[in-house]
Amino acid sequence: MMISRRSLLAAAAAGAALPLAAPGVLRAQTRDLRLGLITPPGHPWNTTAQKIGDVLKEKTGGKLTMTVFHAGQLGNEGAMMQQLQTGALDMAFLQAAEVGNRVPNVAAILAPYVIRSTEAAAKLVRQPIAMQMLEPLPKETGTIGLAWGITTIRVVMSAKEIDGIAGLNGMKLRINTTPAFRDFYSLLGAAPTPIPTPQVFDALANGQVDGLEADLDLCWNQRFDKVSKVLMRMNAVFMPMVALASGRAWQSLSSEDRALITAATKEALEVQIDNTVTDEPKLLKNFEGTDIKIVVPPAADAAPIIAEYDKIWTPKAPILPELRKIGATLG
């Protein structure tokens, strides 16, 4: 059955009733929602997903529950997107990189220097433009974007001495493989090198790569400081997450349940966003207590890179100039 963009958008925005034979019967039945994500148990996104399940169970007296599949148990993000499209998976927390690979305007949020702090990232995903970016998802991907989540702004961990972004020139850098990040680091002269997360520590230790870029949470949890000499706070890019619902699964739910799931997801991710901002200074303090050198390059160094990057990406993601204007107001 074809799923119209109009019906999915209406359902996502207001929990409006879609053509269902017996909504009352659906609510009377017990339903266990399946949610997948790639991050491991204990990660803030995973904790948030479990919180959503707890709220749904409480609000429905156990009629609506959720099973969370952690750490890529259902496959990588591409596989989970396909499962959402077929209805085999009800919900997923997918990085903006995966969604942006399919909807270029979403990838615009990954552009360098749209925001320059975790606090600004938290503000950006709460701007109306952030939800507007998700409006094409029903048509383009068969999914519904319910809300955004964030991580701390990303840093570079280097196994060799560097004192600014010029030091990335010639560096073998492990990055997230999304084209948005690949183009940015390539413009800086780095050689983007994809390596699975579990292998990164050893790759840094044995010289397979010279450094990596990642959020502070991952860098501390994996203790990359033990195989790095420098932590460079570029304040350039961040990797938000989109909470997605399967369009096919959405149609099988009553309007009441859709509204409840949407509200629970948004509320839980609001807390996650606030906690990420609050926790960042604690993470930085952890690193300050180690032997690693912390470098903050001058913001002025970024101007030429922004110009070159936007030549590549504005034709692909026309929303980018507007996103930059908004980001510039967020501090």
C-alpha positions as CSV (number, residue, x, y, z in Angstrom):
1,M,0.0,0.0,0.0
2,M,1.4,3.4,-0.9
3,I,1.8,5.9,1.9
4,S,1.0,9.4,1.0
5,R,3.2,12.3,2.2
6,R,0.1,14.2,3.2
7,S,-1.2,11.5,5.5
8,L,2.2,10.9,7.2
9,L,2.9,14.5,7.7
10,A,-0.6,15.0,9.2
11,A,-0.2,12.1,11.5
12,A,3.3,13.2,12.7
13,A,2.3,16.8,13.3
14,A,-0.9,16.3,15.2
15,G,-1.5,12.6,15.8
16,A,-4.4,12.9,13.4
17,A,-6.3,9.7,12.6
18,L,-5.3,7.9,9.5
19,P,-7.8,5.5,7.8
20,L,-7.9,2.7,10.3
21,A,-10.6,0.0,10.4
22,A,-10.8,-0.2,14.2
23,P,-8.7,2.2,16.3
24,G,-10.3,1.2,19.5
25,V,-9.4,-2.4,18.9
26,L,-5.8,-1.4,18.2
27,R,-5.5,0.3,21.6
28,A,-7.1,-2.6,23.4
29,Q,-4.3,-4.9,22.0
30,T,-0.9,-5.1,23.6
31,R,1.8,-3.7,21.3
32,D,5.5,-4.0,21.8
33,L,7.4,-1.4,19.7
34,R,10.9,-2.2,18.4
35,L,13.5,0.6,18.5
36,G,17.0,0.2,17.1
37,L,20.1,2.3,17.5
38,I,23.9,1.7,17.1
39,T,25.1,3.2,20.3
40,P,25.9,0.9,23.3
41,P,24.0,0.5,26.5
42,G,24.8,3.3,28.9
43,H,25.1,5.9,26.1
44,P,22.7,8.9,26.6
45,W,20.7,8.0,23.5
46,N,20.1,4.4,24.8
47,T,19.1,5.7,28.2
48,T,16.7,8.0,26.6
49,A,15.1,5.2,24.5
50,Q,14.6,3.1,27.5
51,K,13.0,6.1,29.3
52,I,10.5,6.5,26.4
53,G,9.6,2.8,26.8
54,D,9.0,3.3,30.5
55,V,6.7,6.2,29.9
56,L,4.7,4.4,27.3
57,K,4.3,1.4,29.6
58,E,3.2,3.6,32.5
59,K,0.8,5.8,30.5
60,T,-0.9,2.8,28.9
61,G,-1.0,0.4,31.8
62,G,1.3,-2.0,29.9
63,K,-0.6,-2.0,26.7
64,L,2.1,-0.2,24.9
65,T,5.7,-1.3,25.6
66,M,9.1,-0.9,23.9
67,T,12.1,-3.2,23.3
68,V,15.3,-1.4,22.6
69,F,17.9,-3.1,20.4
70,H,21.3,-1.6,21.4
71,A,24.7,-1.5,19.7
72,G,23.6,-2.3,16.2
73,Q,21.9,-5.6,17.1
74,L,19.6,-5.1,14.1
75,G,22.4,-4.1,11.8
76,N,24.0,-0.8,10.8
77,E,22.0,2.3,10.4
78,G,21.4,1.7,6.7
79,A,20.0,-1.7,7.5
80,M,17.7,-0.2,10.2
81,M,16.5,2.5,7.8
82,Q,15.5,-0.3,5.4
83,Q,13.7,-2.1,8.3
84,L,11.8,1.1,9.1
85,Q,10.7,1.4,5.5
86,T,9.3,-2.1,5.4
87,G,7.7,-1.8,8.8
88,A,9.9,-4.6,10.3
89,L,11.2,-1.9,12.8
90,D,8.9,0.5,14.5
91,M,11.3,3.2,15.5
92,A,15.0,4.0,15.4
93,F,17.5,6.7,16.6
94,L,19.6,7.3,13.5
95,Q,22.5,9.8,13.2
96,A,21.9,12.8,10.9
97,A,24.6,11.4,8.7
98,E,22.5,8.4,7.7
99,V,19.4,10.5,7.2
100,G,21.4,13.2,5.4
101,N,22.8,10.6,3.0
102,R,19.2,10.2,1.7
103,V,17.9,13.8,2.2
104,P,20.7,16.3,1.5
105,N,19.0,19.2,3.3
106,V,19.3,17.2,6.5
107,A,23.0,16.9,5.9
108,A,23.3,20.7,6.0
109,I,23.1,20.5,9.8
110,L,26.5,18.7,9.6
111,A,28.2,21.5,7.8
112,P,31.3,23.0,9.6
113,Y,30.8,26.1,11.7
114,V,27.0,26.2,11.4
115,I,27.3,26.2,15.2
116,R,30.4,26.6,17.3
117,S,29.5,25.1,20.7
118,T,27.4,22.3,22.2
119,E,25.2,25.0,23.7
120,A,24.5,26.4,20.2
121,A,23.8,22.9,18.9
122,A,21.2,22.4,21.6
123,K,19.5,25.7,20.6
124,L,19.7,24.8,16.8
125,V,17.8,21.6,17.1
126,R,15.1,23.4,18.9
127,Q,14.6,26.0,16.2
128,P,11.6,25.6,13.8
129,I,14.0,25.1,10.9
130,A,15.2,21.8,12.5
131,M,11.8,20.2,12.3
132,Q,11.2,21.7,8.9
133,M,14.2,19.9,7.6
134,L,12.5,16.6,8.5
135,E,9.3,17.3,6.6
136,P,10.4,15.6,3.4
137,L,11.2,12.3,5.2
138,P,7.8,10.6,4.7
139,K,8.1,11.1,0.9
140,E,11.8,10.5,0.6
141,T,12.3,7.7,3.1
142,G,8.9,6.4,4.3
143,T,9.7,7.5,7.8
144,I,8.5,10.3,10.2
145,G,11.0,12.5,12.1
146,L,9.6,12.9,15.6
147,A,12.4,14.8,17.3
148,W,16.2,15.6,17.5
149,G,18.8,14.5,20.0
150,I,22.5,15.7,20.2
151,T,26.0,14.8,21.3
152,T,28.7,17.1,22.4
153,I,30.4,19.1,19.6
154,R,33.1,16.9,18.0
155,V,36.9,17.1,18.7
156,V,40.0,15.8,17.0
157,M,42.3,13.5,19.0
158,S,45.8,13.4,17.5
159,A,48.6,11.0,18.2
160,K,51.1,13.6,16.9
161,E,51.7,17.1,18.0
162,I,49.5,19.7,16.4
163,D,48.7,23.3,17.4
164,G,45.9,24.2,15.0
165,I,43.8,23.1,12.0
166,A,46.8,23.4,9.7
167,G,48.2,20.4,11.5
168,L,45.5,18.2,10.0
169,N,47.1,18.6,6.6
170,G,48.4,15.1,5.6
171,M,47.0,13.5,8.7
172,K,45.4,10.0,8.3
173,L,42.2,10.8,10.2
174,R,39.5,8.4,11.2
175,I,36.2,10.1,10.6
176,N,32.5,9.4,10.3
177,T,32.2,8.4,6.7
178,T,29.3,10.8,5.9
179,P,30.1,12.9,2.8
180,A,29.4,16.1,4.8
181,F,32.4,15.3,7.1
182,R,34.5,13.7,4.4
183,D,34.4,16.9,2.3
184,F,35.2,19.1,5.3
185,Y,38.3,17.2,6.5
186,S,39.5,16.7,2.9
187,L,39.4,20.5,2.4
188,L,41.7,20.7,5.5
189,G,44.1,18.3,3.8
190,A,43.4,15.3,5.9
191,A,43.1,11.8,4.5
192,P,39.8,10.5,5.7
193,T,40.2,6.9,6.9
194,P,37.2,4.8,7.8
195,I,37.8,2.4,10.7
196,P,35.1,0.6,12.8
197,T,34.8,2.1,16.3
198,P,36.0,-1.0,18.2
199,Q,39.2,-0.9,16.2
200,V,40.1,2.8,16.6
201,F,42.0,2.6,19.8
202,D,44.4,0.0,18.4
203,A,44.6,1.9,15.1
204,L,45.8,5.0,17.0
205,A,48.2,3.0,19.1
206,N,49.9,1.2,16.2
207,G,50.0,4.2,13.8
208,Q,47.4,3.0,11.4
209,V,45.9,6.4,11.7
210,D,47.3,9.6,13.1
211,G,44.1,10.8,14.8
212,L,40.3,10.7,14.9
213,E,37.3,13.0,15.1
214,A,34.5,12.2,17.5
215,D,32.3,13.6,20.2
216,L,33.7,14.1,23.7
217,D,31.6,11.4,25.2
218,L,33.0,8.7,22.9
219,C,36.6,10.0,23.3
220,W,36.4,9.8,27.1
221,N,34.5,6.5,27.3
222,Q,37.0,4.9,25.0
223,R,39.9,6.7,26.7
224,F,41.5,7.8,23.4
225,D,43.6,10.2,25.5
226,K,45.8,7.2,26.4
227,V,46.9,6.9,22.7
228,S,46.8,10.6,21.8
229,K,49.0,13.6,22.5
230,V,46.5,16.4,21.6
231,L,42.8,17.0,22.0
232,M,41.9,19.8,19.5
233,R,38.6,21.6,20.2
234,M,37.8,22.7,16.7
235,N,34.3,23.8,17.6
236,A,33.3,23.0,14.1
237,V,30.9,20.1,13.7
238,F,28.4,18.0,15.7
239,M,26.5,14.9,15.0
240,P,22.8,15.1,16.0
241,M,20.4,12.2,15.9
242,V,16.9,11.9,14.5
243,A,14.2,9.9,16.3
244,L,12.4,8.2,13.5
245,A,9.1,6.2,13.3
246,S,8.3,3.8,10.5
247,G,5.5,5.2,8.2
248,R,4.0,1.7,7.8
249,A,4.1,1.1,11.6
250,W,2.7,4.5,12.2
251,Q,-0.4,3.7,10.2
252,S,-1.1,0.7,12.3
253,L,-1.3,2.7,15.5
254,S,-4.3,4.7,16.8
255,S,-4.2,8.5,16.8
256,E,-4.0,8.3,20.6
257,D,-1.0,6.1,20.6
258,R,0.7,8.2,17.9
259,A,0.3,11.3,20.0
260,L,1.5,9.6,23.1
261,I,4.7,8.2,21.4
262,T,5.4,11.6,19.8
263,A,5.0,13.4,23.2
264,A,7.1,10.9,25.1
265,T,9.9,11.0,22.5
266,K,10.1,14.8,22.4
267,E,10.0,15.1,26.2
268,A,12.7,12.5,26.7
269,L,15.0,14.0,24.1
270,E,14.5,17.5,25.6
271,V,16.0,16.1,28.8
272,Q,18.8,14.4,26.8
273,I,19.7,17.6,25.1
274,D,19.9,19.6,28.4
275,N,22.0,16.8,30.0
276,T,24.5,16.8,27.1
277,V,25.1,20.6,27.6
278,T,25.4,20.1,31.4
279,D,27.8,17.2,31.1
280,E,30.2,18.7,28.6
281,P,32.2,20.7,31.2
282,K,32.6,17.6,33.3
283,L,34.0,15.7,30.3
284,L,36.5,18.5,29.6
285,K,37.5,18.5,33.2
286,N,38.2,14.8,32.9
287,F,40.6,15.4,30.0
288,E,42.2,18.3,31.9
289,G,43.1,15.8,34.6
290,T,45.2,13.8,32.1
291,D,48.5,14.4,30.3
292,I,46.9,15.3,27.0
293,K,47.4,18.8,25.6
294,I,44.2,20.7,24.8
295,V,44.3,23.1,21.8
296,V,41.6,25.6,20.8
297,P,42.5,27.0,17.3
298,P,41.4,30.6,16.5
299,A,37.9,30.8,14.9
300,A,39.3,33.1,12.1
301,D,41.2,30.1,10.7
302,A,37.8,28.7,9.6
303,A,36.7,31.4,7.1
304,P,38.4,30.1,3.9
305,I,37.2,26.6,4.6
306,I,33.6,27.7,5.1
307,A,33.7,29.5,1.7
308,E,35.1,26.4,-0.1
309,Y,32.8,24.0,1.7
310,D,29.7,26.0,0.9
311,K,30.6,26.1,-2.8
312,I,30.3,22.3,-2.7
313,W,27.3,21.9,-0.5
314,T,24.9,24.8,-1.1
315,P,23.8,23.3,-4.5
316,K,23.2,20.0,-2.8
317,A,21.5,21.4,0.3
318,P,19.9,24.8,-0.5
319,I,18.8,25.2,3.1
320,L,22.5,25.7,4.2
321,P,22.7,29.5,3.9
322,E,19.5,29.9,6.0
323,L,20.9,27.4,8.5
324,R,24.1,29.4,8.8
325,K,22.2,32.7,9.4
326,I,20.2,31.1,12.2
327,G,23.3,29.4,13.7
328,A,25.1,32.8,13.8
329,T,22.5,34.1,16.2
330,L,22.8,31.3,18.7
331,G,26.2,32.2,20.2
